[in-house]
C-alpha cells in the first residue's frame, strides 16, 4: 500500500497537468467571437464605456479619439461646473495679484483629465501645460511631479486644483522643491488645499517662496482653500 501511494500521486499529477494543458489549448483555439469582431479583428482598445465585466468585453471595445473624448467630457455637467467654478473662484485672485495673465506660462500639476488646463485656455491663457502621473491627451501629459521634465524658471505660474496634489504626494517636500525650480523668480505657485489641512504646514514645504494670500474658494460645490505663494528664486535640483 505504501509503495503504491507515490505512483498514484504521480499518475494523478500527470493527469491534472494534461487536463490543464488541453484546457489552455482549447481556450486559445476557441476564443469567443465577441472578443474579435469581424470588422475590427485586432482592435484592443479603451473607451468611456462602463468597466468591463470580463476581459473579453475590455478587448473588444473601440478606442475613442482624444478630441472626441474631450468633446464628450466638455459636454458633461460636472466638467462645466468645474471649469466654471475655477474661472469664478480660483483665477480672479491670481489675476488680481498679477500672477496670471494671457501671456502667462502656466504649469498645472495633478491635472487629472485637464479641467484646469481647459479652464485656463478658455480664460485666454495661451500657454498652459498639464501634467499628471497618467497622461490624458490632449490636455494632460505624463510627468512625475517629483522630477519634472522642465528647465529651471520655465513657467510664470504653477497651479493645481487637486487638493491631494500635496497631501497625496509620495514626497511632498520634493514636489514643492520641483515646483519652485520650475517657476521663475517672482512667479506664483497656487495650490488648492483641503480645509482640514493647515495651510501654514503646506506653505512651510516651500523654502524659497512667501505666502501672498489664502482664499476660501468653492470648486464644484466643495469648500477648499487656495494657497497663493510667490517665488523668491529658483532652486537648481540635479536630475
Secondary structure, 3 states (H helix, E strand, C coil): CHHHHHHHHHHHHHHHHHHHHHHHHHHHHCCCHHHCCCCCCCCCCCCCCCCCCCHHHHHHCCCCCHHHHHHHHHCCHHHHHHHHHHHHHHHHHHHHCCCCCCCCEEEECCCCCCHHHHHHHHCCCCEEEEEECCCECCCEEECCCCCCCCCCCCEEEEEECCCHHHHCCCCHHHHHHHHHHHEEEEEEEEEEEECCCCHHHHHCCCCCEEEEEEEEEEECCEEEEEEEEEECCCCCCCC
